Amino acid sequence: MQYFKNLKSPGDIKAEYRRLALKNHPDMGGDTATMQEINAQYLTALKSIDGMTINYVDHDTKENVEYVYNYRETNEQAVIDIIDKLIGLQMVDVDIYIVGVWVWVSGETKPHKDHLKALKLRWHSKRMKWYFKPYQGRTHYSNKSFDSLLYAYGGGKVPERQDKVLSA
């Protein structure tokens, strides 16, 4: 099966990956072989758009912005690995976002604080979310809103399962 056929932007590819990961993850009722195939096709799809120029209007400043998508397999694999671990925690009332190659976690995270720290997530006091970045070193400071980051770097929320059982 071709999971990422006809998807041509990092945002579209990442959105489809989020949807497929939640649906097919072994901890959520899927099987390992399917998830491994999705992961492999995800990396191939992202590699195919390496060097693509992305144009967008900044959500905060309303200015036209341009950046070049740079594929780094180690970063993308780290995102796959952390999403796998976060889904495996089966946290209730917690939202997981992929934004570029960063992973953000928000919602009722306090009961999961120790798990998030153990997974090397850090707390962002201004955005009031946990985050994971797959590379070491200093990053460029951004005062963009979270919504602007989502829009600019191809991001979105990992959807919740439609069939999960809610406790009373």
C-alpha positions as CSV (number, residue, x, y, z in Angstrom):
1,M,0.0,0.0,0.0
2,Q,1.2,3.5,-0.8
3,Y,0.5,5.6,2.3
4,F,1.9,8.9,1.2
5,K,1.1,8.9,-2.5
6,N,0.5,12.3,-4.1
7,L,1.5,14.2,-0.9
8,K,3.9,17.0,-1.9
9,S,4.5,19.1,1.2
10,P,6.1,18.4,4.6
11,G,2.9,19.5,6.4
12,D,0.7,17.1,4.4
13,I,3.1,14.2,4.8
14,K,3.5,14.8,8.6
15,A,-0.3,15.2,9.0
16,E,-0.9,11.8,7.2
17,Y,1.9,10.2,9.3
18,R,0.2,11.4,12.5
19,R,-3.1,10.0,11.4
20,L,-1.6,6.6,10.3
21,A,0.5,6.3,13.5
22,L,-2.4,6.6,15.8
23,K,-4.5,4.2,13.7
24,N,-1.8,1.5,13.2
25,H,0.4,1.8,16.3
26,P,0.7,-1.6,18.0
27,D,-0.2,-0.1,21.4
28,M,-3.4,1.2,19.9
29,G,-4.5,-2.1,18.2
30,G,-2.4,-2.0,15.1
31,D,0.4,-4.4,14.1
32,T,4.1,-3.9,14.1
33,A,4.7,-4.8,10.4
34,T,2.3,-2.2,9.2
35,M,3.7,0.4,11.5
36,Q,7.3,-0.4,10.3
37,E,6.1,0.0,6.6
38,I,4.4,3.3,7.4
39,N,7.6,4.6,9.1
40,A,9.8,3.5,6.1
41,Q,7.4,5.2,3.6
42,Y,7.3,8.3,5.8
43,L,11.0,8.8,5.7
44,T,11.1,8.1,1.9
45,A,8.3,10.6,1.3
46,L,10.1,13.3,3.3
47,K,13.4,12.5,1.6
48,S,11.7,13.0,-1.8
49,I,11.0,16.7,-1.0
50,D,14.4,17.5,0.4
51,G,15.3,21.0,-0.8
52,M,11.8,22.1,-1.5
53,T,11.1,25.8,-1.1
54,I,8.1,26.4,1.2
55,N,6.3,29.8,0.9
56,Y,3.7,30.9,3.4
57,V,2.2,34.0,5.1
58,D,3.4,34.3,8.7
59,H,0.4,33.8,11.0
60,D,1.6,36.5,13.4
61,T,3.2,39.2,11.2
62,K,1.2,38.5,8.0
63,E,4.4,38.8,6.1
64,N,5.4,36.5,3.2
65,V,8.1,34.0,4.4
66,E,10.1,31.4,2.6
67,Y,12.2,28.6,3.8
68,V,13.9,25.5,2.4
69,Y,12.8,22.1,3.7
70,N,16.0,20.1,4.7
71,Y,15.6,16.4,5.2
72,R,17.7,14.9,8.0
73,E,17.0,11.2,8.5
74,T,18.3,11.1,12.1
75,N,16.0,13.9,13.1
76,E,13.0,12.4,11.4
77,Q,13.8,9.0,12.9
78,A,14.0,10.6,16.4
79,V,10.5,12.1,15.9
80,I,9.2,8.6,14.9
81,D,10.8,7.1,18.0
82,I,9.4,9.7,20.4
83,I,5.9,9.6,18.9
84,D,6.0,5.8,19.4
85,K,6.9,6.2,23.0
86,L,4.3,8.9,23.7
87,I,1.5,6.9,22.1
88,G,2.6,3.9,24.2
89,L,2.0,6.0,27.4
90,Q,-1.7,6.2,26.4
91,M,-2.1,9.5,28.2
92,V,-5.6,10.7,28.7
93,D,-6.5,14.4,28.1
94,V,-3.0,15.1,26.5
95,D,-2.5,16.4,23.0
96,I,0.6,15.5,21.0
97,Y,1.7,17.8,18.1
98,I,4.4,17.4,15.5
99,V,5.7,20.8,14.4
100,G,8.5,20.5,11.8
101,V,10.9,18.1,13.6
102,W,9.8,19.2,17.1
103,V,7.2,17.3,19.1
104,W,5.0,19.3,21.5
105,V,2.8,17.9,24.3
106,S,0.1,19.8,26.1
107,G,-3.0,19.3,28.2
108,E,-3.2,17.4,31.5
109,T,0.5,16.6,31.6
110,K,1.2,17.0,35.3
111,P,0.4,13.3,36.1
112,H,2.9,12.3,33.3
113,K,5.7,14.8,34.2
114,D,8.2,12.2,35.3
115,H,7.6,10.1,32.1
116,L,8.0,13.1,29.9
117,K,11.2,14.1,31.6
118,A,12.5,10.6,31.3
119,L,11.8,10.8,27.5
120,K,14.0,14.0,27.4
121,L,11.1,16.4,26.9
122,R,11.5,19.9,28.3
123,W,9.0,22.4,29.6
124,H,8.5,25.6,27.6
125,S,7.2,28.1,30.2
126,K,6.0,30.7,27.6
127,R,4.1,28.3,25.4
128,M,3.0,26.2,28.5
129,K,3.8,22.9,26.7
130,W,6.4,20.2,26.8
131,Y,8.7,19.9,23.8
132,F,11.2,17.5,22.2
133,K,13.8,18.5,19.7
134,P,15.8,15.7,18.0
135,Y,19.1,17.5,17.8
136,Q,21.5,19.0,20.3
137,G,22.7,22.6,20.4
138,R,21.3,26.0,20.6
139,T,18.2,26.8,18.5
140,H,17.2,30.1,17.1
141,Y,14.8,31.9,19.5
142,S,11.4,32.5,18.1
143,N,8.7,34.7,19.6
144,K,6.1,33.2,17.2
145,S,2.9,32.0,18.6
146,F,2.4,28.2,18.7
147,D,-0.3,28.5,16.0
148,S,2.2,30.3,13.8
149,L,4.8,27.5,14.3
150,L,2.1,25.0,13.4
151,Y,1.4,26.8,10.2
152,A,4.9,27.6,9.2
153,Y,6.6,24.3,9.7
154,G,4.0,21.9,8.8
155,G,2.5,20.7,12.0
156,G,-0.6,19.5,13.7
157,K,-2.1,17.5,16.4
158,V,-1.9,13.7,16.6
159,P,-5.6,12.8,16.4
160,E,-7.3,10.9,19.2
161,R,-8.6,7.4,18.5
162,Q,-12.3,7.5,17.7
163,D,-13.0,4.1,19.2
164,K,-11.1,4.5,22.5
165,V,-13.1,3.7,25.7
166,L,-13.7,6.6,28.0
167,S,-13.7,6.0,31.7
168,A,-16.7,7.2,33.6
